[in-house]
Amino acid sequence: MAEGKRGFLQGIFKSIPLVGGGKKEEEGLPKEGPLPVHVPKLTSEGGKVTPYENTMGWYPHRIKYRGMFDLDDLYKSMALWFKHRRFELHENLFKSKPPEMEMRWRAERKRTSWVKEIIIVHVHMWGQYDVEAIVNGKKKKMANVRMIITINGDIESPYADIFGKPRWTDSNVQRRLHRIFWRWVMQRELGGLYWDRLYYELYDLYGLIKGKLKMGAR
């Protein structure tokens, strides 16, 4: 009976050996180069948002709007939202060729040394941007447009170092330790902890934008 028993760690290390020793490589694990880890598919090409592939559960949320609103207020409110939540915000695209205007923001936050959260906001609108209107008894410049806002988010784990080099790939031992950590720890943590937290933050941003556009809780 005693010979048939083995501990939890012993079972892990037996199923995923750390050194070669002439043994066959684990199926699906490349011999060289970066390990196949989850990375976000949030790119866009030629001014067009490509179809998103998100394995964590958040699909692109789109807000379609037609009417008049305060563009400066929306812009500043969104920027403050990211700042208060300690995201590093990058404006990857700003195109203004009236009547068309397009903006694309990428916000990144390193939650831990292993997990990076990413939010992409794409705004595309057509219309007039210097329309005078009376708001609360005062003259104010407003935008009168038709607009589509796309919000998406994802998690990159593990993310590259400051030089853009994939980590945990320097040796076979590092690569196998990474595989163990990903399979037995991080895969569950991402779905049960990190993704849930980001999911509700994305809904908060979604609600903020709808509130500024006075669209209610639809």
CYANA upper distance limits for C-alpha pairs under 8 A (distance plus 0.5 A):
  1 MET  CA      5 LYS  CA      7.25
  6 ARG  CA     10 GLN  CA      6.75
  6 ARG  CA     11 GLY  CA      7.09
  7 GLY  CA     11 GLY  CA      6.72
  8 PHE  CA     12 ILE  CA      7.01
  9 LEU  CA     13 PHE  CA      6.67
 10 GLN  CA     14 LYS  CA      6.51
 11 GLY  CA     15 SER  CA      6.71
 12 ILE  CA     16 ILE  CA      6.71
 12 ILE  CA    180 ILE  CA      8.19
 13 PHE  CA     17 PRO  CA      6.00
 13 PHE  CA     18 LEU  CA      7.69
 16 ILE  CA     26 GLU  CA      7.97
 16 ILE  CA    176 ARG  CA      7.88
 16 ILE  CA    180 ILE  CA      7.87
 17 PRO  CA    176 ARG  CA      8.17
 18 LEU  CA    172 ASN  CA      8.16
 18 LEU  CA    173 VAL  CA      6.13
 18 LEU  CA    176 ARG  CA      6.40
 18 LEU  CA    177 LEU  CA      7.71
 19 VAL  CA    172 ASN  CA      7.79
 19 VAL  CA    173 VAL  CA      7.00
 20 GLY  CA     24 LYS  CA      7.95
 20 GLY  CA     25 GLU  CA      8.03
 25 GLU  CA     29 LEU  CA      7.39
 25 GLU  CA     31 LYS  CA      8.08
 29 LEU  CA     35 LEU  CA      7.75
 29 LEU  CA     36 PRO  CA      8.38
 30 PRO  CA     35 LEU  CA      7.53
 32 GLU  CA    169 THR  CA      8.46
 33 GLY  CA    169 THR  CA      7.13
 34 PRO  CA    166 PRO  CA      6.73
 34 PRO  CA    167 ARG  CA      8.37
 34 PRO  CA    169 THR  CA      6.34
 35 LEU  CA    169 THR  CA      7.65
 35 LEU  CA    175 ARG  CA      7.74
 37 VAL  CA    157 SER  CA      7.39
 37 VAL  CA    158 PRO  CA      7.80
 38 HIS  CA    155 ILE  CA      8.39
 38 HIS  CA    156 GLU  CA      6.68
 38 HIS  CA    157 SER  CA      6.73
 38 HIS  CA    158 PRO  CA      8.49
 39 VAL  CA    155 ILE  CA      7.56
 39 VAL  CA    156 GLU  CA      5.39
 39 VAL  CA    157 SER  CA      7.37
 40 PRO  CA     53 GLU  CA      8.10
 40 PRO  CA     54 ASN  CA      7.35
 40 PRO  CA    154 ASP  CA      6.26
 40 PRO  CA    155 ILE  CA      7.00
 40 PRO  CA    156 GLU  CA      6.61
 41 LYS  CA     52 TYR  CA      6.42
 41 LYS  CA     53 GLU  CA      6.09
 41 LYS  CA     54 ASN  CA      7.30
 42 LEU  CA     50 THR  CA      8.33
 42 LEU  CA     52 TYR  CA      6.74
 42 LEU  CA     53 GLU  CA      8.33
 42 LEU  CA    120 ILE  CA      7.61
 42 LEU  CA    152 ASN  CA      8.17
 43 THR  CA     49 VAL  CA      7.71
 43 THR  CA     50 THR  CA      7.24
 44 SER  CA     48 LYS  CA      6.30
 44 SER  CA     49 VAL  CA      5.14
 44 SER  CA     50 THR  CA      5.79
 45 GLU  CA     49 VAL  CA      7.10
 45 GLU  CA     50 THR  CA      7.33
 52 TYR  CA     59 TYR  CA      8.01
 52 TYR  CA     60 PRO  CA      7.71
 54 ASN  CA     58 TRP  CA      7.19
 54 ASN  CA     59 TYR  CA      7.27
 54 ASN  CA    154 ASP  CA      7.47
 56 MET  CA    154 ASP  CA      7.54
 56 MET  CA    155 ILE  CA      8.44
 56 MET  CA    191 GLY  CA      7.50
 56 MET  CA    195 TRP  CA      7.55
 58 TRP  CA    152 ASN  CA      7.62
 58 TRP  CA    153 GLY  CA      7.35
 58 TRP  CA    154 ASP  CA      8.14
 58 TRP  CA    199 TYR  CA      7.60
 59 TYR  CA    152 ASN  CA      7.26
 60 PRO  CA    150 THR  CA      6.83
 60 PRO  CA    151 ILE  CA      6.25
 60 PRO  CA    152 ASN  CA      5.53
 61 HIS  CA    150 THR  CA      6.17
 61 HIS  CA    151 ILE  CA      5.78
 61 HIS  CA    152 ASN  CA      7.13
 62 ARG  CA    148 ILE  CA      7.14
 62 ARG  CA    149 ILE  CA      5.96
 62 ARG  CA    150 THR  CA      4.95
 62 ARG  CA    151 ILE  CA      6.91
 63 ILE  CA    147 MET  CA      8.47
 63 ILE  CA    148 ILE  CA      6.15
 63 ILE  CA    149 ILE  CA      5.55
 63 ILE  CA    150 THR  CA      7.05
 63 ILE  CA    210 LYS  CA      8.28
 64 LYS  CA    146 ARG  CA      8.16
 64 LYS  CA    147 MET  CA      6.31
 64 LYS  CA    148 ILE  CA      5.17
 64 LYS  CA    149 ILE  CA      7.10
 65 TYR  CA    145 VAL  CA      8.45
 65 TYR  CA    146 ARG  CA      6.19
 65 TYR  CA    147 MET  CA      5.68
 65 TYR  CA    148 ILE  CA      6.98
 65 TYR  CA    213 LEU  CA      8.50
 66 ARG  CA    144 ASN  CA      8.18
 66 ARG  CA    145 VAL  CA      6.27
 66 ARG  CA    146 ARG  CA      4.66
 66 ARG  CA    147 MET  CA      6.74
 67 GLY  CA    144 ASN  CA      5.87
 67 GLY  CA    145 VAL  CA      6.13
 67 GLY  CA    146 ARG  CA      6.97
 68 MET  CA    142 MET  CA      6.97
 68 MET  CA    143 ALA  CA      5.91
 68 MET  CA    144 ASN  CA      4.71
 68 MET  CA    145 VAL  CA      6.96
 69 PHE  CA    142 MET  CA      6.17
 69 PHE  CA    143 ALA  CA      6.00
 69 PHE  CA    144 ASN  CA      7.17
 69 PHE  CA    212 LYS  CA      8.40
 69 PHE  CA    213 LEU  CA      6.73
 70 ASP  CA     74 LEU  CA      6.91
 70 ASP  CA    141 LYS  CA      7.94
 70 ASP  CA    142 MET  CA      5.49
 70 ASP  CA    143 ALA  CA      6.67
 71 LEU  CA     75 TYR  CA      6.63
 71 LEU  CA    129 TYR  CA      8.43
 71 LEU  CA    142 MET  CA      7.09
 71 LEU  CA    143 ALA  CA      6.56
 72 ASP  CA     76 LYS  CA      6.64
 73 ASP  CA     77 SER  CA      6.47
 73 ASP  CA    212 LYS  CA      8.37
 74 LEU  CA     78 MET  CA      6.68
 74 LEU  CA    209 ILE  CA      7.61
 74 LEU  CA    212 LYS  CA      6.74
 75 TYR  CA     79 ALA  CA      6.84
 76 LYS  CA     80 LEU  CA      6.63
 77 SER  CA     81 TRP  CA      6.64
 78 MET  CA     82 PHE  CA      7.05
 78 MET  CA    205 LEU  CA      8.24
 78 MET  CA    208 LEU  CA      8.40
 78 MET  CA    209 ILE  CA      8.10
 79 ALA  CA     83 LYS  CA      6.77
 79 ALA  CA     89 LEU  CA      8.44
 80 LEU  CA     84 HIS  CA      6.50
 81 TRP  CA     85 ARG  CA      7.02
 81 TRP  CA    205 LEU  CA      8.02
 82 PHE  CA     86 ARG  CA      6.79
 82 PHE  CA     87 PHE  CA      5.76
 82 PHE  CA     88 GLU  CA      8.11
 82 PHE  CA     89 LEU  CA      7.55
 82 PHE  CA    107 ALA  CA      7.89
 83 LYS  CA     87 PHE  CA      6.36
 83 LYS  CA     88 GLU  CA      8.06
 83 LYS  CA     89 LEU  CA      8.37
 86 ARG  CA    109 ARG  CA      7.25
 87 PHE  CA    107 ALA  CA      6.20
 87 PHE  CA    108 GLU  CA      5.84
 87 PHE  CA    109 ARG  CA      5.24
 88 GLU  CA    107 ALA  CA      5.91
 88 GLU  CA    108 GLU  CA      5.62
 88 GLU  CA    109 ARG  CA      6.60
 89 LEU  CA    105 TRP  CA      7.45
 89 LEU  CA    106 ARG  CA      6.48
 89 LEU  CA    107 ALA  CA      4.86
 89 LEU  CA    108 GLU  CA      7.06
 90 HIS  CA    105 TRP  CA      6.18
 90 HIS  CA    106 ARG  CA      5.71
 90 HIS  CA    107 ALA  CA      6.60
 91 GLU  CA    103 MET  CA      7.88
 91 GLU  CA    104 ARG  CA      6.47
 91 GLU  CA    105 TRP  CA      5.04
 91 GLU  CA    106 ARG  CA      6.92
 92 ASN  CA    103 MET  CA      8.21
 92 ASN  CA    104 ARG  CA      6.13
 92 ASN  CA    105 TRP  CA      6.29
 92 ASN  CA    106 ARG  CA      7.30
 93 LEU  CA    102 GLU  CA      7.77
 93 LEU  CA    103 MET  CA      5.70
 93 LEU  CA    104 ARG  CA      5.42
 93 LEU  CA    105 TRP  CA      7.62
 94 PHE  CA    101 MET  CA      8.13
 94 PHE  CA    102 GLU  CA      6.27
 94 PHE  CA    103 MET  CA      5.06
 94 PHE  CA    104 ARG  CA      7.23
 95 LYS  CA    100 GLU  CA      8.45
 95 LYS  CA    101 MET  CA      6.04
 95 LYS  CA    102 GLU  CA      5.52
 95 LYS  CA    103 MET  CA      6.93
 96 SER  CA    100 GLU  CA      6.69
 96 SER  CA    101 MET  CA      4.98
 96 SER  CA    102 GLU  CA      7.02
 97 LYS  CA    101 MET  CA      6.60
 98 PRO  CA    126 TRP  CA      8.02
 98 PRO  CA    127 GLY  CA      7.87
 98 PRO  CA    128 GLN  CA      8.07
 99 PRO  CA    126 TRP  CA      5.66
 99 PRO  CA    127 GLY  CA      5.44
 99 PRO  CA    128 GLN  CA      6.79
100 GLU  CA    124 HIS  CA      8.08
100 GLU  CA    125 MET  CA      6.34
100 GLU  CA    126 TRP  CA      4.96
100 GLU  CA    127 GLY  CA      7.17
101 MET  CA    124 HIS  CA      6.48
101 MET  CA    125 MET  CA      5.83
101 MET  CA    126 TRP  CA      6.80
102 GLU  CA    122 HIS  CA      8.10
102 GLU  CA    123 VAL  CA      6.10
102 GLU  CA    124 HIS  CA      4.97
102 GLU  CA    125 MET  CA      6.87
103 MET  CA    122 HIS  CA      6.36
103 MET  CA    123 VAL  CA      5.59
103 MET  CA    124 HIS  CA      7.06
104 ARG  CA    120 ILE  CA      7.77
104 ARG  CA    121 VAL  CA      6.22
104 ARG  CA    122 HIS  CA      4.92
104 ARG  CA    123 VAL  CA      6.77
105 TRP  CA    120 ILE  CA      6.21
105 TRP  CA    121 VAL  CA      5.62
105 TRP  CA    122 HIS  CA      6.94
106 ARG  CA    118 ILE  CA      7.61
106 ARG  CA    119 ILE  CA      6.39
106 ARG  CA    120 ILE  CA      5.22
106 ARG  CA    121 VAL  CA      7.14
107 ALA  CA    118 ILE  CA      6.17
107 ALA  CA    119 ILE  CA      5.63
107 ALA  CA    120 ILE  CA      6.93
108 GLU  CA    116 LYS  CA      7.27
108 GLU  CA    117 GLU  CA      6.18
108 GLU  CA    118 ILE  CA      5.17
108 GLU  CA    119 ILE  CA      7.13
109 ARG  CA    116 LYS  CA      6.12
109 ARG  CA    117 GLU  CA      5.67
109 ARG  CA    118 ILE  CA      7.12
110 LYS  CA    114 TRP  CA      8.48
110 LYS  CA    115 VAL  CA      6.61
110 LYS  CA    116 LYS  CA      4.85
110 LYS  CA    117 GLU  CA      6.82
111 ARG  CA    115 VAL  CA      6.08
111 ARG  CA    116 LYS  CA      6.18
111 ARG  CA    117 GLU  CA      7.32
112 THR  CA    116 LYS  CA      7.53
113 SER  CA    158 PRO  CA      8.47
114 TRP  CA    157 SER  CA      6.26
114 TRP  CA    158 PRO  CA      5.33
114 TRP  CA    159 TYR  CA      7.04
115 VAL  CA    155 ILE  CA      7.33
115 VAL  CA    156 GLU  CA      6.60
115 VAL  CA    157 SER  CA      5.44
115 VAL  CA    158 PRO  CA      6.39
115 VAL  CA    159 TYR  CA      7.33
116 LYS  CA    155 ILE  CA      6.22
116 LYS  CA    156 GLU  CA      5.70
116 LYS  CA    157 SER  CA      6.94
116 LYS  CA    158 PRO  CA      8.05
116 LYS  CA    159 TYR  CA      7.05
117 GLU  CA    153 GLY  CA      8.02
117 GLU  CA    154 ASP  CA      6.62
117 GLU  CA    155 ILE  CA      5.15
117 GLU  CA    156 GLU  CA      6.96
117 GLU  CA    198 LEU  CA      7.94
118 ILE  CA    153 GLY  CA      5.96
118 ILE  CA    154 ASP  CA      5.78
118 ILE  CA    155 ILE  CA      6.45
118 ILE  CA    156 GLU  CA      8.00
119 ILE  CA    151 ILE  CA      7.83
119 ILE  CA    152 ASN  CA      6.25
119 ILE  CA    153 GLY  CA      4.73
119 ILE  CA    154 ASP  CA      7.09
119 ILE  CA    202 LEU  CA      8.47
120 ILE  CA    150 THR  CA      8.47
120 ILE  CA    151 ILE  CA      6.36
120 ILE  CA    152 ASN  CA      5.68
120 ILE  CA    153 GLY  CA      6.56
121 VAL  CA    149 ILE  CA      7.59
121 VAL  CA    150 THR  CA      6.27
121 VAL  CA    151 ILE  CA      5.25
121 VAL  CA    152 ASN  CA      7.09
122 HIS  CA    149 ILE  CA      6.16
122 HIS  CA    150 THR  CA      5.61
122 HIS  CA    151 ILE  CA      7.12
123 VAL  CA    147 MET  CA      7.80
123 VAL  CA    148 ILE  CA      6.53
123 VAL  CA    149 ILE  CA      5.05
123 VAL  CA    150 THR  CA      7.08
124 HIS  CA    147 MET  CA      6.24
124 HIS  CA    148 ILE  CA      5.94
124 HIS  CA    149 ILE  CA      6.97
125 MET  CA    145 VAL  CA      6.83
125 MET  CA    146 ARG  CA      6.19
125 MET  CA    147 MET  CA      4.65
125 MET  CA    148 ILE  CA      6.89
126 TRP  CA    145 VAL  CA      5.91
126 TRP  CA    146 ARG  CA      6.07
126 TRP  CA    147 MET  CA      6.98
127 GLY  CA    143 ALA  CA      7.96
127 GLY  CA    144 ASN  CA      6.36
127 GLY  CA    145 VAL  CA      4.70
127 GLY  CA    146 ARG  CA      6.97
128 GLN  CA    143 ALA  CA      6.17
128 GLN  CA    144 ASN  CA      5.73
128 GLN  CA    145 VAL  CA      6.60
129 TYR  CA    141 LYS  CA      8.20
129 TYR  CA    142 MET  CA      6.72
129 TYR  CA    143 ALA  CA      4.60
129 TYR  CA    144 ASN  CA      6.78
129 TYR  CA    145 VAL  CA      8.14
130 ASP  CA    141 LYS  CA      5.82
130 ASP  CA    142 MET  CA      6.26
130 ASP  CA    143 ALA  CA      6.51
131 VAL  CA    141 LYS  CA      5.81
131 VAL  CA    142 MET  CA      5.58
131 VAL  CA    143 ALA  CA      6.48
131 VAL  CA    144 ASN  CA      7.38
132 GLU  CA    139 LYS  CA      7.00
132 GLU  CA    140 LYS  CA      6.11
132 GLU  CA    141 LYS  CA      5.15
132 GLU  CA    142 MET  CA      6.67
133 ALA  CA    139 LYS  CA      6.13
133 ALA  CA    140 LYS  CA      5.90
133 ALA  CA    141 LYS  CA      6.75
133 ALA  CA    142 MET  CA      7.09
134 ILE  CA    138 LYS  CA      5.72
134 ILE  CA    139 LYS  CA      5.12
134 ILE  CA    140 LYS  CA      6.59
135 VAL  CA    139 LYS  CA      6.77
135 VAL  CA    140 LYS  CA      6.90
151 ILE  CA    202 LEU  CA      8.35
151 ILE  CA    206 TYR  CA      8.04
152 ASN  CA    202 LEU  CA      8.34
153 GLY  CA    198 LEU  CA      8.33
153 GLY  CA    202 LEU  CA      7.74
154 ASP  CA    195 TRP  CA      8.47
155 ILE  CA    195 TRP  CA      7.85
158 PRO  CA    167 ARG  CA      8.05
159 TYR  CA    166 PRO  CA      7.63
159 TYR  CA    167 ARG  CA      8.07
160 ALA  CA    164 GLY  CA      5.63
160 ALA  CA    165 LYS  CA      5.79
160 ALA  CA    166 PRO  CA      5.13
160 ALA  CA    167 ARG  CA      6.43
161 ASP  CA    165 LYS  CA      6.02
161 ASP  CA    166 PRO  CA      7.08
161 ASP  CA    167 ARG  CA      7.15
168 TRP  CA    174 GLN  CA      5.76
168 TRP  CA    175 ARG  CA      5.98
168 TRP  CA    178 HIS  CA      6.85
169 THR  CA    174 GLN  CA      6.73
169 THR  CA    175 ARG  CA      5.86
170 ASP  CA    174 GLN  CA      7.15
170 ASP  CA    175 ARG  CA      8.02
171 SER  CA    175 ARG  CA      6.82
172 ASN  CA    176 ARG  CA      6.73
173 VAL  CA    177 LEU  CA      6.63
174 GLN  CA    178 HIS  CA      6.55
175 ARG  CA    179 ARG  CA      6.81
176 ARG  CA    180 ILE  CA      6.81
177 LEU  CA    181 PHE  CA      6.69
178 HIS  CA    182 TRP  CA      6.53
179 ARG  CA    183 ARG  CA      6.53
180 ILE  CA    184 TRP  CA      6.43
180 ILE  CA    185 VAL  CA      8.40
181 PHE  CA    185 VAL  CA      5.89
181 PHE  CA    186 MET  CA      6.88
182 TRP  CA    186 MET  CA      5.30
182 TRP  CA    187 GLN  CA      6.16
183 ARG  CA    187 GLN  CA      6.28
184 TRP  CA    188 ARG  CA      7.99
185 VAL  CA    189 GLU  CA      6.82
186 MET  CA    190 LEU  CA      6.36
187 GLN  CA    191 GLY  CA      7.20
188 ARG  CA    192 GLY  CA      6.46
189 GLU  CA    193 LEU  CA      5.89
189 GLU  CA    194 TYR  CA      7.13
190 LEU  CA    194 TYR  CA      5.43
190 LEU  CA    195 TRP  CA      6.08
191 GLY  CA    195 TRP  CA      5.85
191 GLY  CA    196 ASP  CA      7.43
192 GLY  CA    196 ASP  CA      6.86
193 LEU  CA    197 ARG  CA      6.93
194 TYR  CA    198 LEU  CA      6.87
195 TRP  CA    199 TYR  CA      6.41
196 ASP  CA    200 TYR  CA      7.01
197 ARG  CA    201 GLU  CA      6.97
198 LEU  CA    202 LEU  CA      6.65
199 TYR  CA    203 TYR  CA      7.02
200 TYR  CA    204 ASP  CA      6.73
201 GLU  CA    205 LEU  CA      6.84
202 LEU  CA    206 TYR  CA      6.64
203 TYR  CA    207 GLY  CA      6.60
204 ASP  CA    208 LEU  CA      6.67
205 LEU  CA    209 ILE  CA      6.85
206 TYR  CA    210 LYS  CA      6.91
207 GLY  CA    211 GLY  CA      6.47
207 GLY  CA    217 ALA  CA      7.57
208 LEU  CA    212 LYS  CA      6.78
209 ILE  CA    213 LEU  CA      6.81
210 LYS  CA    214 LYS  CA      6.49
210 LYS  CA    215 MET  CA      5.69
210 LYS  CA    216 GLY  CA      6.94
210 LYS  CA    217 ALA  CA      7.78
211 GLY  CA    215 MET  CA      6.57
211 GLY  CA    216 GLY  CA      6.66
211 GLY  CA    217 ALA  CA      8.24
